[in-house]
């Protein structure tokens, strides 16, 4: 995505699609926070242009 759209700070995820059961939605949120977001943060931090500020809610390394 970076190659197509450049550096970005926000990503929208649709978790409750077509009335999924609550348990499934909560599992997706847990998976997103544990597996996906840390990888995205690491990848987006690589070669971040100086003009793009560091995200405010980045957890300590």
N, C-alpha and C positions, 0 to 999 in steps of 0.2 A: 504493500500500500504506500509505503514511503516513496517508492520510485514514481508512483502515479500521482500522489497528492501532496508530497512534501512532508515536512515535520508537522505533527499535530499533537494536541494535548488532551483531547477528549475522544472517547469512543462510546457509542451507544450500543447496548446489547438488548435484544428482545428475549426475555426469559419466560414470559407467560404467554406463549403462543397457542392459540386455538383452545384455550381452556384446559391446559395441562393440570394434572392433580397438584395440589400444594406441595406434597412430598417431593415430587419431581422438580418443581420450580426451586425449592429450597436446596435440593441436591445440586442443581445447576449453579446456583449462587455460590455455594461452598466450593465447587469445582473451579468456577471462574476466579474466585479470590485466591485459592490455593495453587492452582496450576497455570492459569492463563495470564492473569494480571502481572505476577512477578516476571514472567518471561517478556511480556510487552514492555514493562518498565525498563528492564535490562537492555532490550534491543533498541528502544527509542532513546536511551541515554547514550548509546554508541553514536559517535559522530554528530551529536546535537549541535546545530549551528549556534554560534555565540549570540545571535540575535533572538534565539528562542529561550525564554526563561526556564529555569528548573521548576518542575511542578511543585506546588506548595505542599502537597500531601504525600510526598515521597517518604516512605519509612526509612529509618536509619539502616545502613548496610550491616 
